[in-house]
Amino acid sequence: MLMNSSDDEARLQYGPNGFRVLRPGKYVYCAVSAVAIPLAELRYWSTDLQEAYASPELAARRLTGRG
């Protein structure tokens, strides 16, 4: 799925205890489901893969190789 970058999409650097905003925006996309995640609701990400996830189930699926 091709996702277009827009002014509302943020670019983040994910760390072990939080994230740093590299480009301001309102949301990021889930790496598994491609759902837009508002930054205020972002709770799950991978520091190694630098990806965001919409739920703990989607994060587990991706990180265990099933997603």
Secondary structure, DSSP 8 states (H G I E B T S, - for coil): ------TTB-EEEE-SS-EEEEE--SEEEBTTT--EEEGGG--EEETTTTEEESSHHHHHHHHTT--
